[in-house]
């Protein structure tokens, strides 16, 4: 039986150290971590690896339920997949485990609360953006790509596919920028 820790933060500039330290203190022999959104399971390769390699009696440990996901159905599906492999899921804060029936009920409720909280955050963010737009403060998000560099590369004959690969973005992003030439 192994205790396997999973740590996740949503963005590259966030720090995993606090979660990793808590998982080590809980006796996790293996800890996998990643910096990716928890809104969906897409792109969460480390979590997929953990689930694929769970054995009967293993325990997947996370510091908080929202580290597994923010969608109730997704969290419950993850728990179900772990149980199909004979493994358990334990959340440290608040301390809940799927080893007992009550743990399933609590995790379901917590998953619903996390999903509701995510909706509230998005609503507040949307309201704040609308208010800022109304006062002329909001200018949009921070540019992640250098539009001028994309235009220059295109002018010297690079294809949108080549530009996208070089900059680590999608071709569609390149096309959108080039459409504003």
NUPA-87251 format. One record per atom (N, C-alpha, C): residue in one letter; x, y, z; residue number from 1. Coordinates in steps of 0.05 Angstrom, whole numbers, plus 5000, padded with zeros to 4 digits. Layout:
N
  resn  east  north    up  resi
     A     X      Y     Z   NUM
...
***
This chain:
181
  resn  east  north    up  resi
     X  5017   4976  5000     1
     X  5000   5000  5000     1
     X  5018   5025  5000     1
     X  5012   5043  4981     2
     X  5027   5068  4979     2
     X  5009   5091  4983     2
     X  5020   5112  4996     3
     X  5005   5138  4998     3
     X  5018   5155  4976     3
     X  5002   5163  4957     4
     X  5011   5178  4934     4
     X  4999   5206  4935     4
     X  5016   5226  4936     5
     X  5007   5254  4938     5
     X  5004   5266  4911     5
     X  4984   5284  4909     6
     X  4980   5299  4884     6
     X  4977   5328  4892     6
     X  4995   5345  4881     7
     X  4995   5374  4886     7
     X  4990   5388  4859     7
     X  4973   5409  4860     8
     X  4967   5423  4835     8
     X  4962   5452  4842     8
     X  4973   5469  4825     9
     X  4966   5498  4825     9
     X  4956   5505  4797     9
     X  4942   5527  4795    10
     X  4929   5533  4769    10
     X  4947   5547  4749    10
     X  4967   5563  4759    11
     X  4983   5578  4741    11
     X  5013   5574  4746    11
     X  5029   5579  4727    12
     X  5058   5575  4728    12
     X  5071   5591  4750    12
     X  5061   5615  4756    13
     X  5073   5632  4776    13
     X  5065   5626  4804    13
     X  5047   5606  4808    14
     X  5040   5598  4835    14
     X  5060   5577  4846    14
     X  5061   5574  4872    15
     X  5081   5557  4885    15
     X  5068   5531  4895    15
     X  5081   5509  4890    16
     X  5072   5482  4899    16
     X  5083   5474  4926    16
     X  5103   5488  4936    17
     X  5118   5479  4959    17
     X  5101   5474  4984    17
     X  5081   5490  4990    18
     X  5065   5486  5014    18
     X  5050   5460  5012    18
     X  5038   5454  4989    19
     X  5024   5429  4985    19
     X  5043   5405  4987    19
     X  5066   5407  4974    20
     X  5085   5385  4974    20
     X  5095   5380  5002    20
     X  5100   5401  5018    21
     X  5109   5397  5046    21
     X  5087   5383  5062    21
     X  5062   5390  5058    22
     X  5040   5377  5073    22
     X  5037   5348  5066    22
     X  5041   5342  5040    23
     X  5038   5315  5031    23
     X  5062   5298  5041    23
     X  5085   5309  5042    24
     X  5108   5295  5054    24
     X  5104   5290  5083    24
     X  5093   5310  5098    25
     X  5088   5307  5126    25
     X  5067   5285  5131    25
     X  5049   5280  5112    26
     X  5029   5259  5115    26
     X  5040   5232  5108    26
     X  5065   5230  5100    27
     X  5077   5204  5094    27
     X  5073   5194  5066    27
     X  5068   5212  5047    28
     X  5065   5204  5019    28
     X  5093   5196  5008    28
     X  5094   5171  4999    29
     X  5120   5161  4988    29
     X  5126   5171  4960    29
     X  5105   5177  4946    30
     X  5107   5188  4919    30
     X  5090   5214  4918    30
     X  5101   5235  4906    31
     X  5086   5260  4903    31
     X  5089   5269  4874    31
     X  5067   5272  4860    32
     X  5067   5282  4833    32
     X  5054   5310  4834    32
     X  5064   5328  4818    33
     X  5053   5355  4819    33
     X  5052   5367  4791    33
     X  5035   5387  4788    34
     X  5033   5400  4762    34
     X  5021   5428  4765    34
     X  5026   5444  4745    35
     X  5016   5472  4745    35
     X  4998   5474  4721    35
     X  4972   5469  4726    36
     X  4952   5469  4706    36
     X  4924   5474  4718    36
     X  4906   5486  4704    37
     X  4879   5492  4714    37
     X  4865   5466  4722    37
     X  4849   5469  4743    38
     X  4833   5446  4753    38
     X  4804   5447  4742    38
     X  4799   5465  4724    39
     X  4772   5467  4713    39
     X  4763   5442  4698    39
     X  4782   5429  4684    40
     X  4776   5404  4671    40
     X  4800   5386  4675    40
     X  4798   5361  4665    41
     X  4820   5342  4668    41
     X  4840   5344  4644    41
     X  4833   5360  4624    42
     X  4850   5363  4601    42
     X  4877   5374  4609    42
     X  4899   5362  4600    43
     X  4925   5372  4605    43
     X  4936   5365  4632    43
     X  4922   5349  4648    44
     X  4931   5341  4674    44
     X  4945   5314  4673    44
     X  4967   5313  4660    45
     X  4982   5288  4655    45
     X  4990   5274  4681    45
     X  4999   5289  4700    46
     X  5009   5277  4725    46
     X  4986   5262  4740    46
     X  4963   5274  4740    47
     X  4940   5261  4753    47
     X  4933   5236  4738    47
     X  4933   5237  4712    48
     X  4927   5213  4695    48
     X  4947   5191  4701    48
     X  4973   5198  4704    49
     X  4994   5178  4711    49
     X  4987   5164  4737    49
     X  4981   5181  4757    50
     X  4974   5170  4784    50
     X  4951   5150  4782    50
     X  4930   5158  4769    51
     X  4906   5141  4768    51
     X  4912   5115  4753    51
     X  4928   5117  4731    52
     X  4935   5093  4716    52
     X  4951   5073  4732    52
     X  4967   5083  4751    53
     X  4985   5065  4766    53
     X  4976   5058  4794    53
     X  4952   5067  4801    54
     X  4942   5059  4828    54
     X  4938   5029  4830    54
     X  4945   5018  4853    55
     X  4941   4990  4859    55
     X  4921   4987  4882    55
     X  4910   4963  4885    56
     X  4891   4959  4907    56
     X  4905   4966  4934    56
     X  4891   4981  4950    57
     X  4902   4989  4976    57
     X  4917   5015  4976    57
     X  4924   5026  4952    58
     X  4937   5052  4950    58
     X  4918   5074  4959    58
     X  4930   5097  4965    59
     X  4915   5120  4974    59
     X  4924   5145  4960    59
     X  4906   5158  4945    60
     X  4912   5183  4932    60
     X  4906   5205  4953    60
     X  4926   5222  4959    61
     X  4923   5243  4979    61
     X  4926   5270  4967    61
     X  4907   5288  4972    62
     X  4908   5316  4964    62
     X  4904   5334  4988    62
     X  4915   5358  4987    63
     X  4913   5376  5009    63
     X  4884   5387  5012    63
     X  4872   5393  4989    64
     X  4844   5403  4989    64
     X  4830   5391  4965    64
     X  4804   5389  4967    65
     X  4788   5377  4946    65
     X  4791   5392  4920    65
     X  4793   5418  4921    66
     X  4795   5434  4896    66
     X  4821   5429  4881    66
     X  4840   5415  4894    67
     X  4865   5407  4879    67
     X  4859   5385  4860    67
     X  4839   5368  4866    68
     X  4830   5347  4848    68
     X  4814   5359  4825    68
     X  4796   5378  4831    69
     X  4780   5390  4810    69
     X  4759   5408  4822    69
     X  4747   5425  4805    70
     X  4727   5444  4814    70
     X  4700   5437  4803    70
     X  4697   5416  4789    71
     X  4672   5407  4778    71
     X  4663   5382  4793    71
     X  4639   5382  4805    72
     X  4630   5360  4821    72
     X  4631   5333  4806    72
     X  4621   5333  4782    73
     X  4621   5308  4766    73
     X  4649   5298  4762    73
     X  4667   5316  4755    74
     X  4695   5308  4750    74
     X  4708   5296  4775    74
     X  4703   5309  4798    75
     X  4715   5299  4823    75
     X  4703   5272  4830    75
     X  4677   5269  4827    76
     X  4665   5243  4833    76
     X  4674   5221  4813    76
     X  4678   5229  4788    77
     X  4689   5209  4769    77
     X  4718   5201  4776    77
     X  4734   5220  4785    78
     X  4761   5214  4794    78
     X  4761   5194  4817    78
     X  4744   5200  4836    79
     X  4741   5183  4860    79
     X  4732   5155  4851    79
     X  4713   5154  4833    80
     X  4703   5128  4823    80
     X  4726   5112  4809    80
     X  4741   5126  4793    81
     X  4764   5113  4779    81
     X  4784   5101  4799    81
     X  4789   5117  4820    82
     X  4808   5107  4840    82
     X  4797   5082  4854    82
     X  4771   5083  4860    83
     X  4758   5060  4873    83
     X  4757   5036  4855    83
     X  4754   5040  4829    84
     X  4754   5017  4810    84
     X  4781   5003  4811    84
     X  4802   5017  4818    85
     X  4828   5005  4820    85
     X  4834   4994  4848    85
     X  4814   4997  4866    86
     X  4817   4987  4893    86
     X  4831   5007  4911    86
     X  4833   5032  4903    87
     X  4848   5052  4918    87
     X  4828   5071  4932    87
     X  4838   5087  4950    88
     X  4823   5106  4966    88
     X  4832   5134  4959    88
     X  4815   5153  4966    89
     X  4822   5182  4962    89
     X  4819   5195  4990    89
     X  4840   5210  4997    90
     X  4839   5224  5023    90
     X  4845   5254  5018    90
     X  4828   5271  5029    91
     X  4831   5300  5028    91
     X  4840   5308  5056    91
     X  4861   5324  5058    92
     X  4872   5332  5084    92
     X  4857   5355  5097    92
     X  4846   5374  5081    93
     X  4833   5397  5094    93
     X  4806   5402  5080    93
     X  4784   5394  5093    94
     X  4781   5380  5118    94
     X  4787   5351  5114    94
     X  4796   5337  5136    95
     X  4804   5309  5133    95
     X  4781   5291  5128    95
     X  4780   5281  5103    96
     X  4758   5264  5094    96
     X  4771   5242  5077    96
     X  4761   5217  5079    97
     X  4771   5195  5064    97
     X  4748   5179  5053    97
     X  4753   5165  5030    98
     X  4733   5148  5018    98
     X  4733   5120  5030    98
     X  4748   5117  5052    99
     X  4749   5090  5065    99
     X  4722   5083  5078    99
     X  4706   5103  5083   100
     X  4680   5098  5095   100
     X  4657   5111  5079   100
     X  4633   5102  5083   101
     X  4610   5113  5069   101
     X  4606   5143  5074   101
     X  4610   5151  5099   102
     X  4606   5179  5106   102
     X  4626   5197  5090   102
     X  4649   5187  5085   103
     X  4669   5201  5069   103
     X  4659   5207  5041   103
     X  4644   5188  5029   104
     X  4633   5193  5002   104
     X  4613   5215  5003   104
     X  4596   5215  5023   105
     X  4575   5236  5025   105
     X  4588   5264  5028   105
     X  4608   5265  5046   106
     X  4621   5291  5052   106
     X  4636   5300  5027   106
     X  4650   5282  5013   107
     X  4664   5291  4989   107
     X  4645   5300  4967   107
     X  4622   5288  4965   108
     X  4602   5296  4945   108
     X  4593   5325  4951   108
     X  4587   5330  4977   109
     X  4578   5357  4985   109
     X  4600   5377  4980   109
     X  4625   5370  4988   110
     X  4647   5388  4984   110
     X  4652   5394  4954   110
     X  4649   5373  4938   111
     X  4651   5377  4909   111
     X  4631   5397  4898   111
     X  4606   5395  4908   112
     X  4585   5413  4900   112
     X  4591   5441  4909   112
     X  4602   5444  4933   113
     X  4609   5471  4944   113
     X  4631   5483  4927   113
     X  4651   5467  4920   114
     X  4674   5476  4904   114
     X  4664   5486  4877   114
     X  4646   5471  4865   115
     X  4635   5479  4839   115
     X  4619   5505  4841   115
     X  4603   5508  4862   116
     X  4588   5532  4867   116
     X  4606   5556  4871   116
     X  4627   5551  4887   117
     X  4647   5572  4892   117
     X  4660   5582  4867   117
     X  4666   5563  4849   118
     X  4678   5570  4823   118
     X  4660   5588  4807   118
     X  4634   5581  4807   119
     X  4614   5598  4793   119
     X  4612   5625  4805   119
     X  4613   5627  4831   120
     X  4612   5653  4845   120
     X  4636   5670  4837   120
     X  4659   5658  4837   121
     X  4684   5672  4830   121
     X  4682   5683  4801   121
     X  4672   5666  4783   122
     X  4669   5675  4755   122
     X  4649   5698  4752   122
     X  4627   5696  4767   123
     X  4607   5717  4767   123
     X  4618   5743  4777   123
     X  4632   5742  4800   124
     X  4644   5766  4811   124
     X  4665   5778  4792   124
     X  4681   5761  4780   125
     X  4701   5770  4761   125
     X  4687   5784  4737   125
     X  4666   5772  4726   126
     X  4652   5783  4704   126
     X  4640   5810  4711   126
     X  4628   5812  4736   127
     X  4616   5837  4745   127
     X  4637   5859  4748   127
     X  4660   5852  4758   128
     X  4682   5871  4761   128
     X  4693   5881  4735   128
     X  4694   5863  4715   129
     X  4704   5871  4689   129
     X  4683   5890  4676   129
     X  4658   5884  4678   130
     X  4637   5901  4667   130
     X  4638   5929  4680   130
     X  4641   5929  4706   131
     X  4642   5955  4720   131
     X  4667   5971  4711   131
     X  4689   5957  4709   132
     X  4714   5971  4700   132
     X  4712   5981  4671   132
     X  4699   5965  4654   133
     X  4694   5974  4627   133
     X  4677   5999  4626   133
     X  4656   5999  4643   134
     X  4638   6022  4645   134
     X  4652   6048  4653   134
     X  4673   6046  4669   135
     X  4688   6069  4678   135
     X  4712   6075  4661   135
     X  4717   6058  4641   136
     X  4740   6062  4624   136
     X  4766   6052  4635   136
     X  4766   6038  4657   137
     X  4790   6028  4669   137
     X  4801   6003  4656   137
     X  4782   5986  4649   138
     X  4790   5959  4638   138
     X  4800   5962  4610   138
     X  4823   5950  4605   139
     X  4835   5951  4579   139
     X  4839   5923  4567   139
     X  4828   5903  4581   140
     X  4832   5876  4571   140
     X  4854   5862  4586   140
     X  4858   5837  4581   141
     X  4878   5821  4594   141
     X  4906   5829  4584   141
     X  4925   5819  4598   142
     X  4953   5824  4591   142
     X  4960   5808  4566   142
     X  4973   5821  4547   143
     X  4981   5807  4523   143
     X  5002   5786  4529   143
     X  4997   5762  4520   144
     X  5016   5740  4524   144
     X  5035   5736  4501   144
     X  5027   5746  4478   145
     X  5043   5743  4454   145
     X  5051   5770  4443   145
     X  5074   5772  4431   146
     X  5084   5796  4419   146
     X  5072   5798  4391   146
     X  5051   5814  4388   147
     X  5037   5816  4362   147
     X  5055   5826  4340   147
     X  5072   5845  4347   148
     X  5090   5857  4326   148
     X  5110   5835  4316   148
     X  5121   5819  4334   149
     X  5139   5798  4327   149
     X  5126   5778  4308   149
     X  5100   5772  4313   150
     X  5085   5753  4296   150
     X  5082   5766  4268   150
     X  5075   5791  4267   151
     X  5072   5804  4241   151
     X  5098   5805  4226   151
     X  5120   5811  4240   152
     X  5146   5812  4226   152
     X  5154   5785  4215   152
     X  5150   5764  4231   153
     X  5156   5737  4221   153
     X  5140   5730  4197   153
     X  5115   5738  4197   154
     X  5097   5732  4174   154
     X  5106   5747  4150   154
     X  5115   5772  4153   155
     X  5123   5789  4131   155
     X  5149   5778  4118   155
     X  5166   5764  4133   156
     X  5190   5753  4121   156
     X  5186   5725  4110   156
     X  5160   5716  4111   157
     X  5154   5691  4097   157
     X  5149   5666  4114   157
     X  5149   5669  4140   158
     X  5143   5646  4157   158
     X  5114   5640  4157   158
     X  5107   5615  4156   159
     X  5079   5607  4156   159
     X  5067   5609  4184   159
     X  5041   5612  4186   160
     X  5028   5613  4212   160
     X  5034   5588  4229   160
     X  5036   5565  4216   161
     X  5042   5541  4231   161
     X  5070   5542  4243   161
     X  5089   5552  4228   162
     X  5117   5554  4237   162
     X  5118   5575  4260   162
     X  5104   5597  4257   163
     X  5104   5618  4277   163
     X  5092   5607  4303   163
     X  5070   5593  4301   164
     X  5056   5582  4324   164
     X  5074   5562  4339   164
     X  5088   5545  4324   165
     X  5106   5525  4336   165
     X  5129   5539  4350   165
     X  5140   5560  4338   166
     X  5163   5574  4350   166
     X  5155   5589  4375   166
     X  5130   5599  4376   167
     X  5122   5615  4399   167
     X  5106   5599  4420   167
     X  5101   5574  4414   168
     X  5086   5557  4433   168
     X  5057   5565  4436   168
     X  5044   5573  4414   169
     X  5016   5581  4415   169
     X  5001   5566  4393   169
     X  4976   5570  4391   170
     X  4960   5557  4371   170
     X  4961   5572  4344   170
     X  4957   5558  4322   171
     X  4956   5571  4296   171
     X  4933   5591  4296   171
     X  4911   5585  4309   172
     X  4888   5603  4310   172
     X  4895   5630  4322   172
     X  4911   5629  4343   173
     X  4920   5655  4355   173
     X  4936   5671  4335   173
     X  4953   5658  4320   174
     X  4969   5672  4300   174
     X  4950   5684  4278   174
     X  4932   5668  4269   175
     X  4913   5678  4249   175
     X  4897   5702  4259   175
     X  4888   5701  4284   176
     X  4873   5724  4295   176
     X  4890   5749  4295   176
     X  4915   5747  4302   177
     X  4933   5770  4303   177
     X  4938   5780  4275   177
     X  4942   5762  4256   178
     X  4948   5770  4228   178
     X  4923   5782  4215   178
     X  4899   5775  4224   179
     X  4875   5786  4213   179
     X  4873   5816  4218   179
     X  4887   5826  4238   180
     X  4886   5854  4245   180
     X  4909   5870  4233   180
     X  4921   5859  4212   181
     X  4943   5873  4198   181
     X  4935   5899  4186   181
***
